[in-house]
């Protein structure tokens, strides 16, 4: 039985705690976090995930577990991995390291993390849950024979949209790495590329040849929303981030020369029932779609009963209403792919291997995110076949990430 240790105890760690309930032969052995560790450990114990202990620091945790998962905020990822590296150098015997998306805020940080991981020689997993969503996995499996006969998917559309993040640091582009394109575009770019990838080929087998992006601040730069952010300690008059991004990524299959296009749309202004994940994939004579808001279950809460509802998100992540007709997903951790990515990663670690998506895939996704920001800054497509452009991206820090996005986010 593998012993898991989580570094971080926030929103995403709780989602992963729920996912682990559906994974066999695993226990959540420990948690280390600046806040929330005691509460997460208690919920894990109540869920039957073992005698989950709280550890004062990362090194102590690493010495007590087999697999460590990095679920800290984006600005603390590199520092956390440095602590893991020190623990391994001092004798911690880890079978695997898991990195939550996005890997890093920019390629400079990502490359430092990749170098540390290679130095440790510990298998890695990059957690991009949408690639492991059962509807995506099932559609690709069922259409494999059709794809072989008719050719691979040539157009994908992916969207992740909701009304905005939970924690203040998500809104701060200098700490998070940007706005919605960094936060959620990393999902849409990755799953869009994956849906274009022929069945049986590696997730990084396609070559991105161009990225074209348009971003804006459409809702959260206006009243009363901008004042709501000020109450959280974030001032979008001074350091804004994009709440909307639409990005077109063009890929080429190096084996066949076939071209595919992935369209990504992400927003923090989806004023609707709750989080929506939407995917579409089109091939020659076939297609599939995924919509996370199409559920076999639903709720209705009258005005009279609404006073009894304390947490609208019990039914659906990012739910914005506590009354009326509401969408309910009975197992979001499975639907969104969290269970699948855990099963994949832990099976790989048991075999001494990287997961389907490893730290290098995370670096690739970071590169696509940086290309999107560069495209928006320059108001033109970024040529991903140009060696000089790729070298520039290695050290590029988006203006929005620097806190200098005001002029960039007005249409």
C-alpha positions in Angstrom: 0.0 0.0 0.0 1.4 3.3 -1.1 1.7 6.1 1.5 0.8 9.5 0.1 1.9 12.8 1.5 0.2 16.1 0.5 2.0 19.4 0.6 -0.7 22.0 0.8 -4.2 21.7 2.2 -6.3 24.1 0.2 -9.2 23.7 -2.3 -7.4 21.4 -4.7 -6.0 19.2 -2.0 -9.5 18.6 -0.7 -10.6 17.6 -4.2 -7.7 15.1 -4.3 -8.6 13.8 -0.9 -12.1 13.0 -2.2 -10.5 11.3 -5.3 -8.3 9.0 -3.2 -11.4 7.4 -1.6 -11.9 5.8 -5.0 -8.3 4.6 -5.4 -7.3 1.2 -4.1 -4.2 0.3 -2.0 -3.4 3.8 -0.9 -3.5 5.8 2.3 -3.1 9.5 2.8 -0.3 9.2 5.4 0.5 12.8 5.9 -0.1 16.5 5.3 2.1 19.5 5.6 0.7 23.0 5.1 0.8 26.5 6.4 -2.9 26.3 7.2 -5.7 23.7 7.0 -3.6 20.7 7.6 -5.4 19.5 10.7 -8.8 19.8 9.1 -7.7 18.0 5.9 -6.1 15.2 8.0 -9.3 14.8 10.0 -11.4 14.5 6.9 -9.0 11.9 5.5 -9.3 9.8 8.6 -13.1 10.0 8.6 -13.0 8.9 4.9 -11.0 5.8 5.8 -7.8 6.9 4.2 -5.6 5.8 7.1 -4.1 7.5 10.1 -3.3 10.8 8.4 -0.7 12.8 10.4 0.2 16.4 10.2 3.9 17.2 9.7 5.6 20.4 10.6 7.7 20.7 7.4 8.2 19.2 4.0 11.4 17.2 4.9 9.7 15.4 7.7 6.7 14.5 5.4 9.0 13.2 2.7 10.8 10.8 5.1 7.4 9.3 6.1 5.8 8.7 2.7 6.3 6.9 -0.6 4.8 9.6 -2.9 4.6 13.3 -2.3 2.1 15.6 -4.0 2.8 19.3 -4.5 -0.5 21.2 -4.0 0.9 24.5 -2.8 0.0 27.8 -4.5 1.8 28.6 -7.8 4.3 31.0 -6.3 5.6 28.4 -3.8 6.0 25.4 -6.2 9.8 25.9 -6.9 10.6 26.5 -3.3 8.7 23.4 -2.3 10.5 21.2 -4.8 13.8 22.6 -3.4 12.8 21.3 0.0 11.9 17.9 -1.5 15.3 17.8 -3.2 17.0 18.4 0.2 14.9 15.7 1.8 15.9 13.2 -1.0 19.6 14.2 -0.6 19.3 13.5 3.1 17.9 10.0 2.5 14.2 10.2 1.9 13.2 7.3 -0.5 10.4 8.6 -2.7 8.8 6.5 -5.4 7.2 9.5 -7.1 6.5 13.2 -7.0 3.2 14.7 -8.2 2.9 18.3 -9.5 -0.5 20.0 -9.7 -1.2 22.2 -12.7 0.3 24.5 -13.8 3.8 23.3 -13.2 5.1 26.8 -12.8 4.4 30.5 -13.5 7.0 30.8 -16.4 9.6 28.7 -18.1 12.4 29.9 -16.0 10.7 28.4 -12.9 9.6 25.3 -14.9 13.2 24.6 -16.1 14.5 24.9 -12.6 12.0 22.4 -11.5 12.7 20.0 -14.3 16.4 20.2 -13.4 15.7 19.4 -9.8 13.5 16.4 -10.7 16.2 15.0 -13.0 18.8 15.4 -10.3 16.7 13.5 -7.8 15.9 10.7 -10.4 12.5 10.2 -8.9 9.5 9.4 -11.3 7.1 12.3 -11.8 3.5 12.9 -12.6 2.0 16.2 -13.9 -1.6 16.3 -12.8 -3.8 17.5 -15.7 -7.1 16.1 -14.7 -9.1 16.9 -17.8 -7.0 14.5 -19.9 -8.2 11.7 -17.5 -11.9 12.7 -17.6 -13.9 9.4 -18.1 -15.9 11.0 -21.0 -12.7 11.9 -22.9 -11.0 8.6 -22.2 -14.2 6.6 -23.2 -14.8 8.6 -26.3 -11.2 8.1 -27.5 -11.4 4.4 -26.8 -14.7 3.9 -28.6 -13.6 5.9 -31.6 -10.2 4.3 -32.0 -11.2 2.1 -34.8 -13.0 4.9 -36.6 -9.9 7.1 -36.2 -7.8 4.4 -37.7 -10.0 4.2 -40.7 -10.8 7.9 -41.2 -7.8 9.6 -39.8 -7.2 11.5 -36.5 -9.1 14.4 -35.1 -8.4 17.7 -36.9 -10.2 20.3 -34.7 -10.8 20.5 -31.0 -12.5 23.1 -28.9 -12.1 23.2 -25.1 -13.4 25.6 -22.5 -13.3 26.0 -18.8 -15.4 28.7 -17.3 -16.7 29.7 -13.9 -17.4 32.9 -11.9 -13.9 33.3 -10.4 -11.4 31.6 -8.1 -11.8 31.1 -4.3 -8.5 32.4 -2.8 -7.2 36.0 -3.1 -3.8 34.8 -4.4 -5.4 33.3 -7.5 -6.5 36.8 -8.5 -3.1 38.3 -8.1 -1.2 37.9 -11.4 2.2 38.4 -9.7 1.6 35.5 -7.4 -0.5 33.2 -9.6 1.4 33.9 -12.8 -1.4 35.7 -14.7 -5.1 35.5 -14.9 -7.5 33.0 -16.3 -5.2 31.9 -19.1 -2.6 30.7 -16.6 -5.1 29.4 -14.1 -7.4 27.5 -16.5 -5.9 27.9 -19.9 -3.3 25.3 -18.9 -6.3 22.8 -18.7 -7.7 23.8 -22.1 -4.4 23.9 -24.0 -3.4 20.5 -22.6 -6.7 18.7 -23.2 -7.1 20.3 -26.6 -3.7 19.1 -27.7 -4.4 15.7 -26.3 -7.7 15.3 -28.1 -5.8 16.0 -31.4 -3.2 13.4 -30.6 -3.7 10.1 -32.4 -4.7 7.2 -30.1 -1.7 5.3 -28.9 0.8 8.1 -29.5 2.5 10.0 -26.7 0.7 13.0 -25.3 3.6 15.2 -26.4 4.0 13.8 -29.9 2.5 16.7 -31.7 4.5 19.8 -32.5 2.9 23.2 -31.8 3.7 25.5 -34.8 1.8 28.6 -33.8 -0.2 30.3 -31.0 -2.6 33.2 -31.4 -4.3 34.8 -28.4 -6.7 37.5 -27.5 -7.3 38.4 -23.8 -9.3 40.9 -21.9 -10.6 42.2 -18.6 -14.4 42.2 -19.2 -16.1 41.8 -15.9 -13.8 42.0 -12.9 -12.5 45.5 -13.9 -16.0 47.0 -13.5 -18.1 47.9 -10.6 -19.3 46.4 -8.3 -16.8 43.5 -9.0 -13.6 45.5 -8.8 -14.6 46.6 -5.2 -15.3 43.0 -4.3 -11.7 42.2 -5.3 -10.4 45.1 -3.2 -12.1 43.5 -0.2 -9.9 40.4 -0.9 -6.8 42.6 -1.0 -6.5 42.6 -4.8 -6.6 45.9 -6.8 -7.4 45.5 -10.5 -7.0 49.2 -11.1 -3.3 48.8 -10.4 -2.4 45.1 -11.1 -5.1 43.6 -13.3 -5.3 40.1 -14.8 -7.3 38.8 -17.7 -10.7 37.3 -16.9 -11.2 36.1 -20.5 -8.9 34.4 -23.0 -9.5 32.9 -26.4 -6.5 31.1 -27.9 -5.9 29.2 -31.1 -3.1 26.7 -31.1 -2.0 25.0 -34.3 -0.3 21.6 -34.2 1.6 19.4 -36.7 2.1 15.7 -36.6 5.8 15.3 -37.4 5.2 11.7 -38.7 2.4 12.6 -41.2 2.5 16.3 -41.6 -1.2 16.5 -40.7 -2.3 19.8 -39.2 -4.7 20.1 -36.3 -6.2 23.2 -34.5 -7.1 23.4 -30.9 -9.3 26.4 -29.8 -9.3 27.2 -26.1 -11.7 29.6 -24.4 -11.4 30.3 -20.7 -13.2 32.8 -18.4 -13.8 33.9 -14.8 -17.1 35.5 -15.8 -19.3 32.5 -16.4 -22.4 33.6 -14.5 -24.3 30.4 -14.8 -25.0 27.3 -12.6 -21.3 26.6 -11.8 -18.1 25.3 -13.3 -18.5 24.3 -16.9 -16.0 22.0 -18.8 -16.8 21.8 -22.5 -14.9 19.8 -25.0 -15.6 19.1 -28.7 -13.5 17.0 -31.1 -14.1 16.7 -34.9 -12.6 14.2 -37.3 -13.5 13.2 -40.8 -17.0 11.9 -40.4 -17.0 11.6 -36.6 -16.9 13.7 -33.5 -17.5 13.7 -29.7 -18.6 16.3 -27.2 -18.3 16.6 -23.4 -20.3 19.0 -21.2 -19.9 18.8 -17.5 -23.1 20.6 -16.8 -25.2 17.9 -18.5 -25.9 15.7 -15.4 -28.4 12.9 -14.9 -29.1 14.5 -11.5 -30.6 17.8 -10.4 -31.9 19.7 -7.4 -34.7 22.2 -6.7 -34.6 24.5 -3.7 -37.5 26.9 -3.1 -37.1 30.4 -1.7 -38.6 29.2 1.6 -36.0 26.4 1.9 -33.0 28.4 0.6 -32.3 29.8 4.1 -31.2 26.3 5.2 -28.5 26.1 2.5 -25.1 27.1 3.8 -22.8 25.9 1.0 -24.0 26.1 -2.6 -20.9 24.2 -3.7 -22.1 21.0 -2.1 -23.9 20.2 -5.4 -21.4 21.6 -7.9 -18.0 23.3 -7.9 -18.2 27.2 -8.3 -22.0 27.1 -8.0 -23.4 30.6 -7.9 -26.9 29.9 -6.6 -28.4 28.3 -3.6 -32.0 28.1 -4.8 -34.1 27.3 -7.9 -33.2 24.5 -10.3 -29.6 23.5 -9.7 -27.2 21.1 -11.5 -25.9 18.3 -9.3 -22.8 16.2 -10.0 -22.7 13.3 -7.5 -19.0 12.5 -8.0 -17.1 15.5 -9.3 -13.7 14.1 -8.4 -14.3 11.2 -10.8 -16.0 13.2 -13.5 -13.3 15.8 -13.7 -10.5 13.2 -14.0 -9.0 13.4 -10.5 -9.5 9.7 -9.8 -8.1 8.7 -13.2 -4.9 10.7 -12.8 -4.3 9.2 -9.4 -4.7 5.7 -10.6 -2.4 6.3 -13.6 0.3 8.0 -11.5 0.4 5.4 -8.7 0.4 2.4 -11.1 3.4 4.0 -12.9 5.2 4.8 -9.6 4.8 1.2 -8.5 6.5 0.1 -11.7 9.3 2.7 -11.2 8.1 4.8 -14.2 6.8 8.3 -14.9 3.1 8.7 -15.3 1.4 9.2 -18.6 1.9 12.9 -18.1 5.3 13.7 -16.5 7.1 16.9 -15.5 8.3 17.4 -19.1 4.7 17.5 -20.2 4.1 20.2 -17.6 7.0 22.2 -19.0 5.4 21.9 -22.5 2.1 23.2 -21.2 3.9 26.1 -19.5 5.5 26.9 -22.8 2.1 27.1 -24.6 0.8 29.4 -21.8 3.8 31.7 -22.2 3.3 31.7 -26.0 -0.3 32.8 -25.5 0.7 35.8 -23.3 3.4 36.8 -25.8 0.9 36.6 -28.7 -1.5 38.9 -26.8 1.2 41.4 -26.0 2.4 41.6 -29.6 -1.1 41.3 -31.2 0.0 38.6 -33.6 0.5 34.9 -33.8 3.7 33.5 -32.2 5.7 31.2 -34.6 6.6 28.2 -32.5 8.9 26.8 -35.2 11.3 29.8 -34.9 14.3 28.9 -32.7 14.8 32.5 -31.7 11.2 32.7 -30.4 11.6 29.5 -28.4 14.8 30.9 -26.8 12.9 34.1 -26.0 10.1 32.2 -24.3 12.7 30.5 -22.0 13.3 33.7 -20.1 10.1 35.6 -20.9 7.9 36.9 -18.0 4.5 38.2 -19.2 3.7 41.8 -18.5 0.5 40.7 -16.8 2.6 38.5 -14.5 4.9 41.4 -13.8 1.8 43.5 -12.6 2.0 45.7 -15.7 -1.1 44.5 -17.6 -3.4 47.6 -17.4 -2.8 48.7 -21.0 -2.9 45.2 -22.4 -6.4 44.3 -21.1 -8.4 47.1 -22.7 -9.9 46.1 -26.1 
